[in-house]
Amino acid sequence: MHYKYCKEGHIMDPSWKVCPVCIAPLAGWLVELKEDGSPKKSYTLHEGKSFIGSAVDCEIRIIDAELARQHAYLSIFDNECSLVDMGNGSPVKVNNVDSVKTLLIDGDILSLGAKQFKIKLL
């Protein structure tokens, strides 16, 4: 099957001219951190639900042996951001505490598999 991708890497239907994820209002960034805590890579976050995992259909695709195809999702509505662990792989940690579902605030540190991320919300 042939896939079409937008400039951010989201899967699109081949007939679409604009990515529906990218035109949603910007809500912040998920910033992957290096071991020393400095930024390595950032993923844009938009209002709505964004799946995190290794699958090609995830809005935030992270290649890591410890991450499930759909590992967790971020939900951002009305300036409120929550993270839900889908229970498919290693536990999700927020500020070093195992979390199944939690509200996030700007600056929280997420651990997904062997990688750490900082949430930056607008």
N, C-alpha and C positions, 0 to 999 in steps of 0.2 A: 504494500500500500504506500502511496506517495503522500508525504506530509509537507505542509507549507508552514513556515515559521515566521513570526514577526521579528523585528530587530532585537527584542528582548528575549527571544527564544521560546515564546509561547506557541503551542500548536494551533493552527488556524485551518478552517475549512478552505480548500483551494479556491472557492468562489469569493471569499471575503477580501475586501480591499483594505479594511482597517481591523486591527486586533481589538476585540471587545474588552479584554483585560487591560490593555494599555490605555484605553480611553476612559476607564473608570477613574474617579478622583483619586489622586495620589494621597496616600495615608502615612507613608514613611518608608523605612528601609530595614531589611534584615541584613546585618553586616557580619560576614564570616570573619573570625579572628584568627591571627597566627598564634603560635605558642607564646609569643611575648606580649600578646594582647593588642597588637597593632592590627589595623584593618587589612584584610586580604582580598575580599570580594564582597560586593553588595548586590542585593536583590531588591527591586522595587516592590513595595506593598501598596495595593489599591483597596478601596472599599470593597467589601464582600468577603467571600470565602476563598482562601488560597491553600491548596494542598501542598504539602512538603513531603518529598520522597524521591526515590530513584527512578520512578516510572516516567516515561516520556510525556504522559498527559498531566503531570503535576505542574502547577504554576511556578513552584520553586523546586527545580530539579537539582538534587545533590547526589553525586555519585560517591557512595560510601558503602562498604561491605556490610556495615552494621545497620544501615537504614533499609526499611521495608519499602516496597513499591509505593505505598501510600502510608507514610509513617505517622503523620500528624497533620492538623490544619490550623491555620490562623483565620480568625473571623473578625472583621473590622466593620462595625456599624455604629453610627451615631457617636463617633469619637471614643468608642470602647473597643478594646482589642482583647481577644481571648485566644488561648492556645488549647487544643484538645489532642491528647495522645490517642491514637486509634488502636493501640494495643497490639500492633503487628510486628514489633521488633523490640530493640533495646529500649529501656525506659527513657522518657523525656524528662529532663531536669530543668527547673527554673531557679536560678540563683542557688545551685547545688542541692535542691530539694526535689525528689521525685514528684512529678505532677501529672495527674490524669486530665484535669481541666482547671485552668487558672486564668484570672485576669492579668494582663500584662500592663506595665507602665514603661515609659521611656527609660532606657538604660538597663532594663533587665537582661540578664545573661542566660541564654538557652544552651543546653547541651543536647545535641542530637547525634547519636552514635559517638564517634570519636571527635566530632567537630564542635566548636563553640561559636556562638553567635551573640551579637548585641542587637537589641531591638531599638530602633530610633523612630519614634512616632512624631508626627506633626501636631 
